[in-house]
Amino acid sequence: MAIRDLLPSTWRRDFTPARREEDYPFHSLQREMNRIFDDFFNGFNISPLATERFGAFSPSVDIKEDEKELTIRAELPGLDEKDVEITLSDGYLTIKGEKKEEKEDKGKHYYRMERSYGAFNRAVSLPDGLDTDKAQASFKNGVLNISLPKTEQAKRNVKKISINEG
């Protein structure tokens, strides 16, 4: 390649050398900054633009079903039963609550007050064949247990299917 081919003033319109990414330092910088922010926010399970979720609380819910009932267990640390509402509607069980926490610390030369608030709403789709009129709930030590017994018809409709070899 001749030296004059490297001068932009001598390029023809149909002959422009291909530019590599290294020729655009700001693109490389932007890509690296995006990677750093993505890695940082990954540890918080949020996206960088979803900062309103930073203080959100989403309880962990376990669901277990056997031949007699469906059991739902939700961990709600720091809440009292007066802070929790359970509703059944249109095939869904909804657990709602609000967590309010205030910490006050006084010393001789300082005063500190921290407040945190967060509401949650978890909906669980329920299978057919549950006797929702006999649903029961208990709350102890921050753990909510909900028991939904199956109807007699649902208990009888269970079929075991054998597995054939081959």
C-alpha positions, 0 to 999 in steps of 0.5 A, spaced: 500 500 500 502 506 498 503 512 503 498 516 499 493 511 500 493 512 507 491 520 506 484 521 507 484 527 502 486 522 496 481 517 498 476 515 492 468 515 495 468 507 493 475 506 496 474 507 504 479 503 508 475 498 513 475 501 520 476 497 526 473 497 533 480 500 536 479 506 531 473 508 535 476 509 542 469 511 545 465 505 543 470 501 547 470 505 553 462 505 552 462 497 552 467 497 558 463 501 562 456 497 560 460 491 562 462 494 569 455 496 571 452 490 568 456 486 573 455 490 579 448 490 578 448 483 577 449 482 584 443 485 586 438 482 582 436 488 578 437 492 572 441 499 572 435 502 570 430 499 575 432 503 581 425 503 584 426 496 585 432 497 590 428 496 596 423 492 594 421 485 598 419 479 595 417 473 600 420 466 598 414 461 597 414 454 597 408 450 594 407 442 596 402 438 594 400 431 596 394 427 595 390 430 601 392 438 600 396 443 597 400 447 602 403 454 601 409 456 606 411 463 605 417 466 609 415 473 611 421 476 616 420 482 620 412 482 619 406 480 624 400 477 622 396 484 622 401 486 616 399 480 612 392 479 607 390 473 604 385 472 599 382 467 594 379 469 588 378 467 581 383 461 582 388 465 585 391 465 592 394 472 593 398 474 599 399 481 600 403 485 605 407 491 607 413 491 611 415 498 615 421 498 619 424 503 623 431 503 627 432 509 632 439 509 635 441 515 640 448 516 643 451 522 647 453 525 641 449 522 635 442 521 633 440 516 628 434 514 625 433 509 619 426 507 616 425 502 610 418 501 607 416 496 602 410 492 600 409 486 596 404 482 592 405 474 591 399 471 587 399 463 586 395 459 581 391 454 584 389 447 581 382 445 580 379 440 586 381 444 592 376 446 597 377 453 598 371 454 604 376 449 608 382 453 607 386 455 614 392 459 615 397 460 621 403 465 622 408 464 627 415 466 627 415 470 620 413 464 617 406 463 614 403 456 612 396 456 608 393 449 607 388 448 602 384 441 602 382 437 596 375 435 595 373 428 596 372 428 588 379 430 587 382 425 591 378 420 588 380 422 581 387 420 582 390 415 577 396 412 577 400 410 570 404 404 570 411 405 566 412 400 560 419 398 558 421 399 551 
